[in-house]
Amino acid sequence: MDTVFLLIDICIPRIILLLIPKKGLILKKIIKFFKLLKRRIDILNAEAELKFILENK
């Protein structure tokens, strides 16, 4: 699962950089979206892990 996040963090923004001018507002919004998406997925994973630990205690 961490490999997927690595791809989101590294590959997708680089591809976008090649397609859109670097100083574009759209690029900044897309990168911000992916960062927020990754943060939300990390929070959900942490909640699931905590729930699993507490249920199996």
Backbone as numpy.savetxt, mean C-alpha at the origin, in Angstrom:
# Nx Ny Nz CAx CAy CAz Cx Cy Cz
2.27 -12.47 1.34 1.44 -11.28 1.34 2.32 -10.02 1.34
3.46 -10.08 2.01 4.35 -8.92 2.03 4.91 -8.63 0.64
5.02 -9.65 -0.20 5.52 -9.45 -1.56 4.57 -8.56 -2.34
3.28 -8.72 -2.12 2.29 -7.90 -2.81 2.47 -6.43 -2.42
2.69 -6.18 -1.13 2.87 -4.81 -0.68 4.17 -4.23 -1.23
5.19 -5.07 -1.36 6.45 -4.62 -1.93 6.23 -4.18 -3.38
5.43 -4.94 -4.11 5.13 -4.56 -5.48 4.37 -3.24 -5.54
3.42 -3.06 -4.62 2.67 -1.82 -4.58 3.59 -0.66 -4.25
4.49 -0.86 -3.29 5.38 0.21 -2.85 6.41 0.60 -3.89
6.90 -0.35 -4.65 8.03 -0.08 -5.54 7.62 0.00 -7.01
7.00 -1.04 -7.51 6.78 -1.17 -8.95 5.73 -0.22 -9.49
4.59 -0.16 -8.85 3.49 0.63 -9.39 3.83 2.12 -9.45
4.38 2.73 -8.38 4.75 4.15 -8.52 5.80 4.40 -9.59
6.73 3.46 -9.79 7.74 3.64 -10.84 7.12 3.58 -12.22
6.17 2.68 -12.41 5.48 2.60 -13.69 4.71 3.90 -13.95
4.05 4.39 -12.91 3.30 5.63 -13.04 4.24 6.79 -13.38
5.42 6.81 -12.75 6.39 7.87 -13.04 6.79 7.87 -14.50
6.86 6.71 -15.11 7.21 6.63 -16.52 6.08 7.12 -17.43
4.85 6.98 -16.96 3.70 7.32 -17.79 3.24 8.76 -17.64
3.48 9.35 -16.48 2.97 10.69 -16.17 4.15 11.59 -15.83
4.11 12.85 -16.25 5.19 13.77 -15.88 5.37 13.82 -14.35
6.62 13.94 -13.91 6.94 13.85 -12.48 6.25 14.91 -11.63
6.07 16.08 -12.15 5.53 17.16 -11.33 4.00 17.26 -11.40
3.37 16.27 -11.97 1.92 16.32 -12.14 1.17 16.10 -10.83
0.09 16.80 -10.67 -0.76 16.66 -9.49 -1.40 15.28 -9.45
-1.70 14.74 -10.62 -2.32 13.41 -10.69 -1.38 12.37 -10.10
-0.10 12.47 -10.41 0.88 11.52 -9.89 0.92 11.54 -8.37
0.93 12.72 -7.80 0.96 12.84 -6.34 -0.28 12.22 -5.72
-1.43 12.39 -6.34 -2.67 11.82 -5.81 -2.67 10.30 -5.92
-2.13 9.77 -7.00 -2.08 8.32 -7.18 -1.16 7.69 -6.14
0.00 8.28 -5.93 0.94 7.76 -4.95 0.35 7.84 -3.55
-0.32 8.95 -3.26 -0.97 9.10 -1.95 -2.04 8.03 -1.75
-2.78 7.74 -2.81 -3.81 6.71 -2.74 -3.21 5.35 -2.39
-2.11 4.98 -3.07 -1.48 3.69 -2.80 -0.91 3.62 -1.40
-0.38 4.72 -0.90 0.14 4.74 0.47 -0.99 4.57 1.48
-2.10 5.24 1.25 -3.25 5.09 2.14 -3.82 3.68 2.07
-3.86 3.11 0.88 -4.35 1.74 0.71 -3.46 0.77 1.47
-2.15 0.91 1.35 -1.22 0.04 2.06 -1.38 0.19 3.57
-1.52 1.42 4.05 -1.70 1.64 5.48 -2.97 0.97 5.98
-4.05 1.06 5.21 -5.32 0.46 5.62 -5.20 -1.07 5.65
-4.54 -1.64 4.65 -4.35 -3.09 4.62 -3.49 -3.54 5.79
-2.45 -2.77 6.13 -1.61 -3.09 7.28 -2.42 -3.09 8.58
-3.31 -2.13 8.72 -4.16 -2.04 9.92 -5.08 -3.26 9.99
-5.68 -3.62 8.87 -6.57 -4.78 8.85 -5.82 -6.08 9.17
-4.59 -6.20 8.65 -3.79 -7.38 8.96 -3.44 -7.44 10.44
-3.09 -6.30 11.02 -2.76 -6.27 12.44 -3.97 -6.64 13.28
-5.14 -6.15 12.91 -6.35 -6.49 13.64 -6.63 -7.99 13.55
-6.46 -8.57 12.37 -6.70 -10.00 12.19 -5.71 -10.83 13.01
-4.45 -10.42 13.02 -3.44 -11.14 13.80 -3.75 -11.06 15.30
-4.14 -9.89 15.76 -4.47 -9.72 17.17 -5.68 -10.57 17.56
-6.68 -10.57 16.71 -7.88 -11.38 16.98 -7.51 -12.86 17.03
-6.65 -13.30 16.11 -6.22 -14.70 16.10 -5.46 -15.07 17.36
-4.58 -14.19 17.79 -3.79 -14.43 19.02 -4.71 -14.51 20.23
-5.65 -13.59 20.32 -6.55 -13.56 21.47 -7.49 -14.76 21.51
-7.95 -15.21 20.33 -8.86 -16.36 20.28 -8.13 -17.66 20.62
-6.86 -17.74 20.32 -6.12 -19.00 20.54 -5.32 -18.98 21.82
-5.60 -18.06 22.68 -4.87 -17.96 23.95 -5.40 -18.93 24.96
